[in-house]
Amino acid sequence: MKNYKFIYFMLITPVVIVNSVFCQIDTSIFKSDNRKHLPIIKGSDNPNSYKLNRNTLYEYKDIYVFIEPHKETGEDIYIVNKNNINKPINDKIMKDEYSYMFKSLNADYFFGIYKNFMFIDSGTGPGLRGLTIIDIIKKKTVFQTASSDPEIDRGKNILSYWDEIGYASKDEINNDKELLNFFDDNYPIYREQKILIDLNDFSKSETDIFRFTVGQ
């Protein structure tokens, strides 16, 4: 399975990096969840989470995010402004009062809110997955890539992730017996590079930090 083992290394060259709105939630219907179990990107805004049958409601400072999963893969996402809601919440209200809707065409999943950005995770397996950022105020996609282990540095307003840049040679992993065993068993060994995205303007910086991962 991909991402079974990580080996990190760094080149010597240094890297230069360029009001609350009241709304009642019917707690007899919704059950609170715990953030540590939420499938959202590390560093994103911290929501309250509630369950309604198969659906999920995330409560942020100014918005609700209502998640309606598909029967197989993917989910539809409804963004609802809190100031549009003045009565107890249910799934019908969420779908009637949305200000923005993301409809999954493939295996697309809600991945968190950070400032005015919504993150979408796409894929059905481990390893590189699709990552989309949507500006929910401008209602448009502002960034897309394939990534592994993305996370947000809130202090620097930076998105980081790992990107595959090719296969590792046997010489590159010669000092790691476990990776060599996978290599000898004909598993692909990927070389991945850490990428930084400035969330102010979405400029990209390639770092001199790399790792190896085992493919399938």
C-alpha positions as CSV (number, residue, x, y, z in Angstrom):
1,M,0.0,0.0,0.0
2,K,1.2,3.4,-0.9
3,N,2.6,5.6,1.9
4,Y,3.7,2.6,3.9
5,K,7.0,4.1,4.8
6,F,8.5,7.6,4.5
7,I,12.2,8.4,4.3
8,Y,12.9,12.1,4.5
9,F,16.0,13.9,3.4
10,M,17.0,17.5,2.8
11,L,19.6,19.0,0.4
12,I,22.1,21.5,1.8
13,T,20.8,24.4,-0.4
14,P,18.4,26.5,1.7
15,V,14.8,27.0,0.7
16,V,13.4,30.6,0.1
17,I,9.6,30.9,0.4
18,V,8.7,33.5,-1.6
19,N,-20.1,38.2,14.8
20,S,-22.0,35.3,15.8
21,V,-25.6,34.8,14.4
22,F,-28.1,32.9,16.5
23,C,-29.7,29.8,15.1
24,Q,-31.1,26.9,16.9
25,I,-29.9,23.4,16.3
26,D,-32.3,20.7,17.3
27,T,-30.1,18.5,19.4
28,S,-32.8,15.9,19.6
29,I,-32.2,15.2,15.9
30,F,-28.4,16.0,15.6
31,K,-25.7,14.1,17.5
32,S,-22.4,16.0,18.1
33,D,-19.2,14.6,16.7
34,N,-15.5,15.0,17.7
35,R,-13.1,17.0,15.6
36,K,-10.3,14.4,15.9
37,H,-12.4,12.0,13.9
38,L,-13.4,14.5,11.2
39,P,-12.0,13.9,7.7
40,I,-10.8,17.5,7.2
41,I,-7.4,18.9,6.2
42,K,-5.0,19.6,9.1
43,G,-4.9,23.3,10.0
44,S,-8.3,24.2,8.7
45,D,-10.9,26.0,10.7
46,N,-12.4,24.1,13.7
47,P,-16.1,23.3,13.3
48,N,-18.8,21.8,15.4
49,S,-20.0,18.6,13.8
50,Y,-23.5,17.0,13.9
51,K,-25.0,13.9,12.3
52,L,-28.5,13.6,10.8
53,N,-29.0,10.1,9.6
54,R,-26.5,9.7,6.8
55,N,-25.9,13.4,6.4
56,T,-23.4,15.6,8.2
57,L,-23.6,19.3,9.3
58,Y,-20.5,21.3,10.1
59,E,-21.1,24.5,12.0
60,Y,-18.5,27.3,11.5
61,K,-18.5,30.9,12.7
62,D,-20.6,32.4,9.9
63,I,-21.7,29.4,7.8
64,Y,-23.1,25.9,7.9
65,V,-21.7,23.2,5.6
66,F,-24.3,20.5,4.9
67,I,-23.0,17.2,3.5
68,E,-25.2,14.7,1.6
69,P,-23.2,11.6,0.7
70,H,-23.9,9.7,-2.5
71,K,-24.9,6.0,-2.3
72,E,-21.5,4.8,-3.6
73,T,-18.7,7.5,-3.7
74,G,-18.7,11.2,-3.4
75,E,-21.0,13.7,-1.7
76,D,-22.8,16.9,-2.4
77,I,-21.9,20.0,-0.3
78,Y,-24.2,22.9,0.5
79,I,-22.8,26.2,2.0
80,V,-25.5,28.0,4.0
81,N,-25.1,31.5,5.5
82,K,-26.1,31.5,9.2
83,N,-27.9,34.8,8.8
84,N,-30.3,33.2,6.4
85,I,-31.5,30.7,9.0
86,N,-33.9,31.7,11.8
87,K,-35.6,28.5,12.7
88,P,-34.5,25.0,13.8
89,I,-32.3,23.2,11.3
90,N,-33.2,20.2,9.3
91,D,-31.9,18.7,6.0
92,K,-34.6,20.3,3.9
93,I,-33.8,23.8,5.2
94,M,-30.2,23.3,4.4
95,K,-30.9,22.3,0.8
96,D,-33.4,25.2,0.3
97,E,-31.3,28.0,1.8
98,Y,-27.8,27.3,0.4
99,S,-25.7,30.1,-1.1
100,Y,-23.3,27.8,-2.8
101,M,-23.6,24.1,-3.8
102,F,-20.8,21.7,-4.9
103,K,-22.1,18.6,-6.6
104,S,-19.7,15.7,-6.8
105,L,-19.3,14.2,-10.2
106,N,-16.8,11.6,-9.1
107,A,-15.4,10.7,-5.7
108,D,-15.3,14.2,-4.3
109,Y,-15.4,14.8,-0.6
110,F,-15.6,17.9,1.7
111,F,-12.1,18.5,3.2
112,G,-12.6,21.6,5.3
113,I,-12.9,25.3,5.5
114,Y,-10.1,27.8,5.9
115,K,-11.0,31.5,5.8
116,N,-13.1,31.9,2.6
117,F,-11.7,28.7,1.0
118,M,-13.4,25.3,0.8
119,F,-11.2,22.3,0.3
120,I,-12.3,19.3,-1.7
121,D,-10.6,15.9,-1.6
122,S,-11.0,13.6,-4.6
123,G,-10.1,9.9,-4.9
124,T,-10.9,6.4,-3.7
125,G,-7.6,5.1,-2.5
126,P,-4.3,6.0,-0.7
127,G,-1.4,7.9,-2.3
128,L,-1.9,11.0,-4.5
129,R,-5.4,12.3,-4.4
130,G,-7.1,15.3,-6.0
131,L,-7.1,18.5,-4.1
132,T,-9.4,21.4,-5.1
133,I,-9.7,24.8,-3.4
134,I,-12.9,26.8,-4.0
135,D,-13.4,30.4,-3.0
136,I,-16.9,30.3,-1.6
137,I,-17.4,34.1,-1.7
138,K,-16.4,34.4,-5.4
139,K,-17.9,30.9,-6.0
140,K,-15.1,29.7,-8.2
141,T,-12.2,27.2,-8.2
142,V,-9.0,28.9,-7.4
143,F,-6.5,26.0,-7.2
144,Q,-6.3,22.3,-8.2
145,T,-3.5,19.7,-7.9
146,A,-2.7,16.1,-7.0
147,S,-1.3,15.8,-3.5
148,S,-0.4,13.6,-0.6
149,D,-0.7,14.6,3.1
150,P,-1.7,18.2,2.6
151,E,-1.9,20.6,5.5
152,I,-2.2,24.3,6.3
153,D,0.2,26.4,8.2
154,R,-2.2,29.0,9.6
155,G,0.6,31.3,10.9
156,K,2.3,31.6,7.5
157,N,-0.9,31.2,5.4
158,I,0.8,28.4,3.5
159,L,-0.6,25.1,2.1
160,S,2.0,22.3,2.0
161,Y,1.7,18.8,0.4
162,W,3.8,16.1,-1.2
163,D,4.0,15.5,-4.9
164,E,5.4,12.5,-6.8
165,I,8.3,13.5,-9.0
166,G,9.4,10.0,-10.3
167,Y,10.6,6.6,-9.3
168,A,13.5,6.2,-6.9
169,S,16.6,4.2,-8.2
170,K,18.1,1.4,-6.2
171,D,21.1,3.5,-5.5
172,E,19.0,6.2,-3.8
173,I,17.5,3.7,-1.3
174,N,20.6,1.6,-0.9
175,N,21.0,2.4,2.8
176,D,17.4,1.4,3.8
177,K,17.0,-2.4,4.0
178,E,13.2,-2.3,4.3
179,L,12.8,-0.2,1.1
180,L,15.3,-2.4,-0.7
181,N,13.2,-5.4,0.2
182,F,10.1,-3.7,-1.4
183,F,12.2,-2.8,-4.4
184,D,13.5,-6.4,-4.8
185,D,9.9,-7.6,-4.6
186,N,9.0,-5.3,-7.5
187,Y,7.1,-2.7,-5.6
188,P,7.5,0.8,-7.1
189,I,9.4,3.3,-4.9
190,Y,8.3,6.8,-5.5
191,R,10.4,10.0,-4.9
192,E,8.2,12.8,-3.5
193,Q,8.9,16.5,-3.1
194,K,7.4,18.8,-0.5
195,I,5.5,21.7,-2.2
196,L,4.4,25.0,-0.7
197,I,1.5,27.1,-1.9
198,D,1.1,30.7,-0.7
199,L,-2.6,31.0,0.0
200,N,-2.5,34.8,-0.6
201,D,-1.8,34.5,-4.3
202,F,-1.4,30.7,-4.9
203,S,2.2,31.0,-5.9
204,K,4.1,27.7,-5.8
205,S,7.5,27.0,-4.2
206,E,9.4,23.8,-4.7
207,T,11.4,22.9,-1.6
208,D,14.5,20.8,-1.2
209,I,12.8,18.4,1.1
210,F,12.1,14.9,-0.3
211,R,10.8,11.5,0.8
212,F,10.3,8.0,-0.5
213,T,7.0,6.1,-0.5
214,V,6.2,2.5,-1.4
215,G,3.6,2.0,-4.1
216,Q,1.4,-0.9,-5.0
